[in-house]
Structures are given as structure tokens and as C-alpha cells.
Amino acid sequence: MTNTELAKTATCGIAIDATAITGTTGKVKVRVGFGADMTGGLNVSVYVLENKVTGTGSGYDQRNFIANRPGFEDHPFFTQPGTIAGYMHNHVLRNVLSASFGDVIDVTKQVKGGIFEKEYDVNLAGLNPANVEIVALVHRAGNTSADMAVMNAQLVKVGENKAWD
């Protein structure tokens, strides 16, 4: 199923420009373009993620569910410790730039050739900008996972520009 979905041409594309972020503040511009007319409500959600997050203690240590658990004897993590101190976490959600369930994309933009554009203020205080990514998702409007089918997603590192694809 995943390969089938990946082989399809997306009906909407996403471009993210994160070049206006310098140091720990700036702006990110998200553009959604439509290659076909689309029906129904669509939203765009924008997130700040951080990679290489590490430390020790309850907020950082990784729990190993597989450690010494019967039925998982052949799993490579079976013999590993139950708690992995100093674990390095990637793609840690640090901030949501859009509204909680995404920003509404005006239906007048959801037509072939239409473009929705929005700029977001970014504050990376307390984060390492070199390890930060911005992710944008175009999804069906709704507030449950069943409602929020993702139409497309895009990721860019802070300081970079990701054009349409």
C-alpha cells in the first residue's frame, strides 16, 4: 500500500523557505500549490522538530520494551538494557507553528494552479538551530486521525529552501 501511494502524483505540492531564520529567530514561509481541483476542507500544519536531542534522566532516557521480554528472544534488543541512558532522539517535536489542527487553506485556492501561502514566526530559543527542521503537512480538515488524511508533506532544515517536488 505504501509503495502504491508513493507512486502517485500528488495533487498538491509544498514548498518551504526557512532561509529567513538567522540565529534563533526569523520567519518561515510555507506555500501549497494545487495541480488539480480539490474538494473538501484542507489545512496545513507546520511543526518545528529537533534532532540529536540527548541527556540523562526521565526526560531523555529511552525505555527498551523488548529487554528480556518473553517471546522476543530473537530480537536484537532483547539482550540490551531496559533503560538506555544518554539515548540520542531525532525528530523531537519542539513547537507547533500553525493552529493545533492546522491552518485552513482557503477553498478558493484549492483549484488547479491555485497557491496558498502563509508566513510563520519562528523562535528557536533553547534549541540548536543546526539540528532543527521545519515540517509542513497538507491534510484533510478535522480533529481526529480518521478525518486528517495527509495529502502531502515536506521537510526542510533551518536556513534552507525546499522547492516544489
PyMOL CGO cylinders between C-alpha atoms (Angstrom):
from pymol import cmd
from pymol.cgo import CYLINDER

trace = [
    CYLINDER, 0.00, 0.00, 0.00, 2.79, 2.46, 0.84, 0.3, 1, 1, 1, 1, 1, 1,
    CYLINDER, 2.79, 2.46, 0.84, 4.54, 1.93, -2.49, 0.3, 1, 1, 1, 1, 1, 1,
    CYLINDER, 4.54, 1.93, -2.49, 1.24, 2.41, -4.32, 0.3, 1, 1, 1, 1, 1, 1,
    CYLINDER, 1.24, 2.41, -4.32, 0.68, 5.75, -2.56, 0.3, 1, 1, 1, 1, 1, 1,
    CYLINDER, 0.68, 5.75, -2.56, 4.28, 6.87, -3.15, 0.3, 1, 1, 1, 1, 1, 1,
    CYLINDER, 4.28, 6.87, -3.15, 3.96, 6.13, -6.87, 0.3, 1, 1, 1, 1, 1, 1,
    CYLINDER, 3.96, 6.13, -6.87, 1.02, 8.50, -7.23, 0.3, 1, 1, 1, 1, 1, 1,
    CYLINDER, 1.02, 8.50, -7.23, 1.44, 12.10, -8.34, 0.3, 1, 1, 1, 1, 1, 1,
    CYLINDER, 1.44, 12.10, -8.34, 0.43, 14.41, -5.52, 0.3, 1, 1, 1, 1, 1, 1,
    CYLINDER, 0.43, 14.41, -5.52, -2.49, 16.71, -6.27, 0.3, 1, 1, 1, 1, 1, 1,
    CYLINDER, -2.49, 16.71, -6.27, -0.87, 19.39, -4.13, 0.3, 1, 1, 1, 1, 1, 1,
    CYLINDER, -0.87, 19.39, -4.13, 2.75, 20.35, -3.61, 0.3, 1, 1, 1, 1, 1, 1,
    CYLINDER, 2.75, 20.35, -3.61, 4.50, 22.05, -0.72, 0.3, 1, 1, 1, 1, 1, 1,
    CYLINDER, 4.50, 22.05, -0.72, 7.44, 24.45, -0.75, 0.3, 1, 1, 1, 1, 1, 1,
    CYLINDER, 7.44, 24.45, -0.75, 9.10, 25.67, 2.46, 0.3, 1, 1, 1, 1, 1, 1,
    CYLINDER, 9.10, 25.67, 2.46, 11.51, 28.59, 2.70, 0.3, 1, 1, 1, 1, 1, 1,
    CYLINDER, 11.51, 28.59, 2.70, 13.38, 28.63, 6.01, 0.3, 1, 1, 1, 1, 1, 1,
    CYLINDER, 13.38, 28.63, 6.01, 16.23, 30.89, 4.83, 0.3, 1, 1, 1, 1, 1, 1,
    CYLINDER, 16.23, 30.89, 4.83, 14.89, 33.89, 6.79, 0.3, 1, 1, 1, 1, 1, 1,
    CYLINDER, 14.89, 33.89, 6.79, 15.73, 32.20, 10.10, 0.3, 1, 1, 1, 1, 1, 1,
    CYLINDER, 15.73, 32.20, 10.10, 19.00, 33.55, 11.45, 0.3, 1, 1, 1, 1, 1, 1,
    CYLINDER, 19.00, 33.55, 11.45, 20.28, 32.54, 14.83, 0.3, 1, 1, 1, 1, 1, 1,
    CYLINDER, 20.28, 32.54, 14.83, 17.26, 31.59, 16.89, 0.3, 1, 1, 1, 1, 1, 1,
    CYLINDER, 17.26, 31.59, 16.89, 14.56, 33.79, 15.32, 0.3, 1, 1, 1, 1, 1, 1,
    CYLINDER, 14.56, 33.79, 15.32, 13.06, 34.54, 11.97, 0.3, 1, 1, 1, 1, 1, 1,
    CYLINDER, 13.06, 34.54, 11.97, 10.29, 33.56, 9.63, 0.3, 1, 1, 1, 1, 1, 1,
    CYLINDER, 10.29, 33.56, 9.63, 9.40, 30.50, 7.60, 0.3, 1, 1, 1, 1, 1, 1,
    CYLINDER, 9.40, 30.50, 7.60, 7.22, 30.70, 4.50, 0.3, 1, 1, 1, 1, 1, 1,
    CYLINDER, 7.22, 30.70, 4.50, 5.05, 27.74, 3.52, 0.3, 1, 1, 1, 1, 1, 1,
    CYLINDER, 5.05, 27.74, 3.52, 3.45, 27.54, 0.07, 0.3, 1, 1, 1, 1, 1, 1,
    CYLINDER, 3.45, 27.54, 0.07, 0.91, 24.96, -1.04, 0.3, 1, 1, 1, 1, 1, 1,
    CYLINDER, 0.91, 24.96, -1.04, 0.25, 24.67, -4.77, 0.3, 1, 1, 1, 1, 1, 1,
    CYLINDER, 0.25, 24.67, -4.77, -2.53, 22.69, -6.42, 0.3, 1, 1, 1, 1, 1, 1,
    CYLINDER, -2.53, 22.69, -6.42, -2.12, 20.59, -9.57, 0.3, 1, 1, 1, 1, 1, 1,
    CYLINDER, -2.12, 20.59, -9.57, -5.82, 19.73, -9.66, 0.3, 1, 1, 1, 1, 1, 1,
    CYLINDER, -5.82, 19.73, -9.66, -9.09, 20.96, -8.26, 0.3, 1, 1, 1, 1, 1, 1,
    CYLINDER, -9.09, 20.96, -8.26, -9.67, 19.60, -4.76, 0.3, 1, 1, 1, 1, 1, 1,
    CYLINDER, -9.67, 19.60, -4.76, -12.87, 19.33, -2.79, 0.3, 1, 1, 1, 1, 1, 1,
    CYLINDER, -12.87, 19.33, -2.79, -13.40, 19.41, 0.92, 0.3, 1, 1, 1, 1, 1, 1,
    CYLINDER, -13.40, 19.41, 0.92, -11.63, 21.34, 3.61, 0.3, 1, 1, 1, 1, 1, 1,
    CYLINDER, -11.63, 21.34, 3.61, -7.85, 21.25, 3.66, 0.3, 1, 1, 1, 1, 1, 1,
    CYLINDER, -7.85, 21.25, 3.66, -5.49, 22.50, 6.35, 0.3, 1, 1, 1, 1, 1, 1,
    CYLINDER, -5.49, 22.50, 6.35, -1.75, 22.95, 6.59, 0.3, 1, 1, 1, 1, 1, 1,
    CYLINDER, -1.75, 22.95, 6.59, 0.07, 22.07, 9.81, 0.3, 1, 1, 1, 1, 1, 1,
    CYLINDER, 0.07, 22.07, 9.81, 3.61, 23.31, 10.44, 0.3, 1, 1, 1, 1, 1, 1,
    CYLINDER, 3.61, 23.31, 10.44, 5.95, 21.87, 13.06, 0.3, 1, 1, 1, 1, 1, 1,
    CYLINDER, 5.95, 21.87, 13.06, 9.44, 22.53, 14.45, 0.3, 1, 1, 1, 1, 1, 1,
    CYLINDER, 9.44, 22.53, 14.45, 11.47, 19.35, 15.03, 0.3, 1, 1, 1, 1, 1, 1,
    CYLINDER, 11.47, 19.35, 15.03, 14.90, 18.96, 16.63, 0.3, 1, 1, 1, 1, 1, 1,
    CYLINDER, 14.90, 18.96, 16.63, 17.43, 16.18, 16.05, 0.3, 1, 1, 1, 1, 1, 1,
    CYLINDER, 17.43, 16.18, 16.05, 20.32, 14.94, 18.21, 0.3, 1, 1, 1, 1, 1, 1,
    CYLINDER, 20.32, 14.94, 18.21, 18.49, 15.63, 21.48, 0.3, 1, 1, 1, 1, 1, 1,
    CYLINDER, 18.49, 15.63, 21.48, 20.27, 13.85, 24.30, 0.3, 1, 1, 1, 1, 1, 1,
    CYLINDER, 20.27, 13.85, 24.30, 20.70, 13.99, 28.04, 0.3, 1, 1, 1, 1, 1, 1,
    CYLINDER, 20.70, 13.99, 28.04, 20.10, 11.84, 31.08, 0.3, 1, 1, 1, 1, 1, 1,
    CYLINDER, 20.10, 11.84, 31.08, 17.13, 11.34, 33.34, 0.3, 1, 1, 1, 1, 1, 1,
    CYLINDER, 17.13, 11.34, 33.34, 13.44, 10.66, 32.85, 0.3, 1, 1, 1, 1, 1, 1,
    CYLINDER, 13.44, 10.66, 32.85, 13.04, 13.20, 30.06, 0.3, 1, 1, 1, 1, 1, 1,
    CYLINDER, 13.04, 13.20, 30.06, 15.83, 11.70, 27.96, 0.3, 1, 1, 1, 1, 1, 1,
    CYLINDER, 15.83, 11.70, 27.96, 16.42, 8.05, 28.82, 0.3, 1, 1, 1, 1, 1, 1,
    CYLINDER, 16.42, 8.05, 28.82, 14.95, 5.57, 26.37, 0.3, 1, 1, 1, 1, 1, 1,
    CYLINDER, 14.95, 5.57, 26.37, 12.95, 2.61, 27.68, 0.3, 1, 1, 1, 1, 1, 1,
    CYLINDER, 12.95, 2.61, 27.68, 13.55, -0.71, 25.93, 0.3, 1, 1, 1, 1, 1, 1,
    CYLINDER, 13.55, -0.71, 25.93, 10.21, -2.56, 25.79, 0.3, 1, 1, 1, 1, 1, 1,
    CYLINDER, 10.21, -2.56, 25.79, 11.90, -5.64, 24.28, 0.3, 1, 1, 1, 1, 1, 1,
    CYLINDER, 11.90, -5.64, 24.28, 14.53, -6.13, 27.04, 0.3, 1, 1, 1, 1, 1, 1,
    CYLINDER, 14.53, -6.13, 27.04, 14.18, -9.66, 28.48, 0.3, 1, 1, 1, 1, 1, 1,
    CYLINDER, 14.18, -9.66, 28.48, 10.53, -9.85, 27.36, 0.3, 1, 1, 1, 1, 1, 1,
    CYLINDER, 10.53, -9.85, 27.36, 9.36, -13.44, 26.72, 0.3, 1, 1, 1, 1, 1, 1,
    CYLINDER, 9.36, -13.44, 26.72, 8.59, -14.10, 23.08, 0.3, 1, 1, 1, 1, 1, 1,
    CYLINDER, 8.59, -14.10, 23.08, 11.21, -11.63, 21.82, 0.3, 1, 1, 1, 1, 1, 1,
    CYLINDER, 11.21, -11.63, 21.82, 14.32, -13.74, 22.40, 0.3, 1, 1, 1, 1, 1, 1,
    CYLINDER, 14.32, -13.74, 22.40, 15.38, -13.44, 18.73, 0.3, 1, 1, 1, 1, 1, 1,
    CYLINDER, 15.38, -13.44, 18.73, 15.05, -9.65, 18.65, 0.3, 1, 1, 1, 1, 1, 1,
    CYLINDER, 15.05, -9.65, 18.65, 18.39, -7.76, 18.63, 0.3, 1, 1, 1, 1, 1, 1,
    CYLINDER, 18.39, -7.76, 18.63, 17.21, -5.53, 21.54, 0.3, 1, 1, 1, 1, 1, 1,
    CYLINDER, 17.21, -5.53, 21.54, 16.27, -8.50, 23.77, 0.3, 1, 1, 1, 1, 1, 1,
    CYLINDER, 16.27, -8.50, 23.77, 19.70, -8.56, 25.44, 0.3, 1, 1, 1, 1, 1, 1,
    CYLINDER, 19.70, -8.56, 25.44, 20.02, -4.76, 25.63, 0.3, 1, 1, 1, 1, 1, 1,
    CYLINDER, 20.02, -4.76, 25.63, 19.38, -2.95, 28.95, 0.3, 1, 1, 1, 1, 1, 1,
    CYLINDER, 19.38, -2.95, 28.95, 15.83, -1.97, 29.96, 0.3, 1, 1, 1, 1, 1, 1,
    CYLINDER, 15.83, -1.97, 29.96, 16.85, 1.70, 30.16, 0.3, 1, 1, 1, 1, 1, 1,
    CYLINDER, 16.85, 1.70, 30.16, 19.27, 3.28, 27.71, 0.3, 1, 1, 1, 1, 1, 1,
    CYLINDER, 19.27, 3.28, 27.71, 20.78, 6.37, 29.34, 0.3, 1, 1, 1, 1, 1, 1,
    CYLINDER, 20.78, 6.37, 29.34, 22.00, 9.17, 27.09, 0.3, 1, 1, 1, 1, 1, 1,
    CYLINDER, 22.00, 9.17, 27.09, 19.92, 7.98, 24.13, 0.3, 1, 1, 1, 1, 1, 1,
    CYLINDER, 19.92, 7.98, 24.13, 20.02, 10.35, 21.13, 0.3, 1, 1, 1, 1, 1, 1,
    CYLINDER, 20.02, 10.35, 21.13, 16.49, 11.27, 19.98, 0.3, 1, 1, 1, 1, 1, 1,
    CYLINDER, 16.49, 11.27, 19.98, 15.71, 12.54, 16.48, 0.3, 1, 1, 1, 1, 1, 1,
    CYLINDER, 15.71, 12.54, 16.48, 12.70, 14.38, 15.08, 0.3, 1, 1, 1, 1, 1, 1,
    CYLINDER, 12.70, 14.38, 15.08, 11.58, 15.58, 18.52, 0.3, 1, 1, 1, 1, 1, 1,
    CYLINDER, 11.58, 15.58, 18.52, 8.54, 17.87, 18.27, 0.3, 1, 1, 1, 1, 1, 1,
    CYLINDER, 8.54, 17.87, 18.27, 9.55, 21.22, 19.76, 0.3, 1, 1, 1, 1, 1, 1,
    CYLINDER, 9.55, 21.22, 19.76, 6.87, 23.63, 18.58, 0.3, 1, 1, 1, 1, 1, 1,
    CYLINDER, 6.87, 23.63, 18.58, 3.68, 23.87, 16.51, 0.3, 1, 1, 1, 1, 1, 1,
    CYLINDER, 3.68, 23.87, 16.51, 3.68, 26.98, 14.34, 0.3, 1, 1, 1, 1, 1, 1,
    CYLINDER, 3.68, 26.98, 14.34, 0.20, 26.54, 12.89, 0.3, 1, 1, 1, 1, 1, 1,
    CYLINDER, 0.20, 26.54, 12.89, -3.10, 26.25, 14.73, 0.3, 1, 1, 1, 1, 1, 1,
    CYLINDER, -3.10, 26.25, 14.73, -3.49, 22.99, 16.67, 0.3, 1, 1, 1, 1, 1, 1,
    CYLINDER, -3.49, 22.99, 16.67, -5.38, 21.21, 13.87, 0.3, 1, 1, 1, 1, 1, 1,
    CYLINDER, -5.38, 21.21, 13.87, -3.71, 23.21, 11.10, 0.3, 1, 1, 1, 1, 1, 1,
    CYLINDER, -3.71, 23.21, 11.10, -4.42, 26.49, 9.38, 0.3, 1, 1, 1, 1, 1, 1,
    CYLINDER, -4.42, 26.49, 9.38, -7.37, 26.48, 7.00, 0.3, 1, 1, 1, 1, 1, 1,
    CYLINDER, -7.37, 26.48, 7.00, -6.47, 26.67, 3.32, 0.3, 1, 1, 1, 1, 1, 1,
    CYLINDER, -6.47, 26.67, 3.32, -8.96, 28.99, 1.61, 0.3, 1, 1, 1, 1, 1, 1,
    CYLINDER, -8.96, 28.99, 1.61, -11.17, 26.90, -0.70, 0.3, 1, 1, 1, 1, 1, 1,
    CYLINDER, -11.17, 26.90, -0.70, -10.70, 29.46, -3.47, 0.3, 1, 1, 1, 1, 1, 1,
    CYLINDER, -10.70, 29.46, -3.47, -7.00, 28.44, -3.56, 0.3, 1, 1, 1, 1, 1, 1,
    CYLINDER, -7.00, 28.44, -3.56, -7.83, 24.70, -3.80, 0.3, 1, 1, 1, 1, 1, 1,
    CYLINDER, -7.83, 24.70, -3.80, -8.10, 24.77, -7.59, 0.3, 1, 1, 1, 1, 1, 1,
    CYLINDER, -8.10, 24.77, -7.59, -5.67, 23.76, -10.32, 0.3, 1, 1, 1, 1, 1, 1,
    CYLINDER, -5.67, 23.76, -10.32, -2.96, 26.44, -10.38, 0.3, 1, 1, 1, 1, 1, 1,
    CYLINDER, -2.96, 26.44, -10.38, -4.04, 27.89, -7.02, 0.3, 1, 1, 1, 1, 1, 1,
    CYLINDER, -4.04, 27.89, -7.02, -1.40, 28.75, -4.41, 0.3, 1, 1, 1, 1, 1, 1,
    CYLINDER, -1.40, 28.75, -4.41, -1.89, 29.18, -0.67, 0.3, 1, 1, 1, 1, 1, 1,
    CYLINDER, -1.89, 29.18, -0.67, 0.92, 30.99, 1.16, 0.3, 1, 1, 1, 1, 1, 1,
    CYLINDER, 0.92, 30.99, 1.16, 1.48, 31.68, 4.84, 0.3, 1, 1, 1, 1, 1, 1,
    CYLINDER, 1.48, 31.68, 4.84, 4.40, 33.03, 6.84, 0.3, 1, 1, 1, 1, 1, 1,
    CYLINDER, 4.40, 33.03, 6.84, 5.13, 31.92, 10.40, 0.3, 1, 1, 1, 1, 1, 1,
    CYLINDER, 5.13, 31.92, 10.40, 7.28, 33.49, 13.13, 0.3, 1, 1, 1, 1, 1, 1,
    CYLINDER, 7.28, 33.49, 13.13, 9.89, 31.09, 14.47, 0.3, 1, 1, 1, 1, 1, 1,
    CYLINDER, 9.89, 31.09, 14.47, 11.63, 31.19, 17.85, 0.3, 1, 1, 1, 1, 1, 1,
    CYLINDER, 11.63, 31.19, 17.85, 14.29, 28.54, 18.41, 0.3, 1, 1, 1, 1, 1, 1,
    CYLINDER, 14.29, 28.54, 18.41, 15.40, 29.72, 21.85, 0.3, 1, 1, 1, 1, 1, 1,
    CYLINDER, 15.40, 29.72, 21.85, 16.84, 26.76, 23.76, 0.3, 1, 1, 1, 1, 1, 1,
    CYLINDER, 16.84, 26.76, 23.76, 17.29, 24.69, 20.58, 0.3, 1, 1, 1, 1, 1, 1,
    CYLINDER, 17.29, 24.69, 20.58, 20.33, 24.06, 18.42, 0.3, 1, 1, 1, 1, 1, 1,
    CYLINDER, 20.33, 24.06, 18.42, 19.38, 25.66, 15.06, 0.3, 1, 1, 1, 1, 1, 1,
    CYLINDER, 19.38, 25.66, 15.06, 21.85, 23.38, 13.24, 0.3, 1, 1, 1, 1, 1, 1,
    CYLINDER, 21.85, 23.38, 13.24, 19.70, 20.41, 14.30, 0.3, 1, 1, 1, 1, 1, 1,
    CYLINDER, 19.70, 20.41, 14.30, 16.27, 21.90, 13.59, 0.3, 1, 1, 1, 1, 1, 1,
    CYLINDER, 16.27, 21.90, 13.59, 13.87, 21.01, 10.78, 0.3, 1, 1, 1, 1, 1, 1,
    CYLINDER, 13.87, 21.01, 10.78, 10.57, 22.53, 9.70, 0.3, 1, 1, 1, 1, 1, 1,
    CYLINDER, 10.57, 22.53, 9.70, 7.84, 20.12, 8.56, 0.3, 1, 1, 1, 1, 1, 1,
    CYLINDER, 7.84, 20.12, 8.56, 4.63, 21.06, 6.77, 0.3, 1, 1, 1, 1, 1, 1,
    CYLINDER, 4.63, 21.06, 6.77, 1.69, 18.70, 6.18, 0.3, 1, 1, 1, 1, 1, 1,
    CYLINDER, 1.69, 18.70, 6.18, -1.34, 19.31, 3.98, 0.3, 1, 1, 1, 1, 1, 1,
    CYLINDER, -1.34, 19.31, 3.98, -4.23, 17.27, 5.32, 0.3, 1, 1, 1, 1, 1, 1,
    CYLINDER, -4.23, 17.27, 5.32, -7.96, 16.99, 5.30, 0.3, 1, 1, 1, 1, 1, 1,
    CYLINDER, -7.96, 16.99, 5.30, -9.59, 19.24, 7.88, 0.3, 1, 1, 1, 1, 1, 1,
    CYLINDER, -9.59, 19.24, 7.88, -10.72, 17.54, 11.06, 0.3, 1, 1, 1, 1, 1, 1,
    CYLINDER, -10.72, 17.54, 11.06, -9.76, 16.86, 14.62, 0.3, 1, 1, 1, 1, 1, 1,
    CYLINDER, -9.76, 16.86, 14.62, -9.46, 13.07, 14.65, 0.3, 1, 1, 1, 1, 1, 1,
    CYLINDER, -9.46, 13.07, 14.65, -6.87, 10.89, 12.96, 0.3, 1, 1, 1, 1, 1, 1,
    CYLINDER, -6.87, 10.89, 12.96, -9.59, 9.39, 10.76, 0.3, 1, 1, 1, 1, 1, 1,
    CYLINDER, -9.59, 9.39, 10.76, -10.50, 12.88, 9.50, 0.3, 1, 1, 1, 1, 1, 1,
    CYLINDER, -10.50, 12.88, 9.50, -6.95, 14.06, 8.88, 0.3, 1, 1, 1, 1, 1, 1,
    CYLINDER, -6.95, 14.06, 8.88, -5.77, 12.11, 5.80, 0.3, 1, 1, 1, 1, 1, 1,
    CYLINDER, -5.77, 12.11, 5.80, -2.41, 13.58, 4.77, 0.3, 1, 1, 1, 1, 1, 1,
    CYLINDER, -2.41, 13.58, 4.77, -2.29, 14.75, 1.17, 0.3, 1, 1, 1, 1, 1, 1,
    CYLINDER, -2.29, 14.75, 1.17, 1.42, 15.69, 1.13, 0.3, 1, 1, 1, 1, 1, 1,
    CYLINDER, 1.42, 15.69, 1.13, 4.32, 16.51, 3.44, 0.3, 1, 1, 1, 1, 1, 1,
    CYLINDER, 4.32, 16.51, 3.44, 7.59, 18.39, 3.14, 0.3, 1, 1, 1, 1, 1, 1,
    CYLINDER, 7.59, 18.39, 3.14, 10.65, 18.86, 5.36, 0.3, 1, 1, 1, 1, 1, 1,
    CYLINDER, 10.65, 18.86, 5.36, 13.46, 21.41, 5.29, 0.3, 1, 1, 1, 1, 1, 1,
    CYLINDER, 13.46, 21.41, 5.29, 16.42, 22.21, 7.53, 0.3, 1, 1, 1, 1, 1, 1,
    CYLINDER, 16.42, 22.21, 7.53, 16.55, 25.65, 9.13, 0.3, 1, 1, 1, 1, 1, 1,
    CYLINDER, 16.55, 25.65, 9.13, 18.42, 28.04, 6.85, 0.3, 1, 1, 1, 1, 1, 1,
    CYLINDER, 18.42, 28.04, 6.85, 17.46, 26.16, 3.69, 0.3, 1, 1, 1, 1, 1, 1,
    CYLINDER, 17.46, 26.16, 3.69, 14.80, 26.38, 1.00, 0.3, 1, 1, 1, 1, 1, 1,
    CYLINDER, 14.80, 26.38, 1.00, 12.86, 23.35, -0.26, 0.3, 1, 1, 1, 1, 1, 1,
    CYLINDER, 12.86, 23.35, -0.26, 11.24, 23.99, -3.63, 0.3, 1, 1, 1, 1, 1, 1,
    CYLINDER, 11.24, 23.99, -3.63, 8.24, 22.13, -5.04, 0.3, 1, 1, 1, 1, 1, 1,
    CYLINDER, 8.24, 22.13, -5.04, 8.60, 18.44, -5.66, 0.3, 1, 1, 1, 1, 1, 1,
]
cmd.load_cgo(trace, "trace")
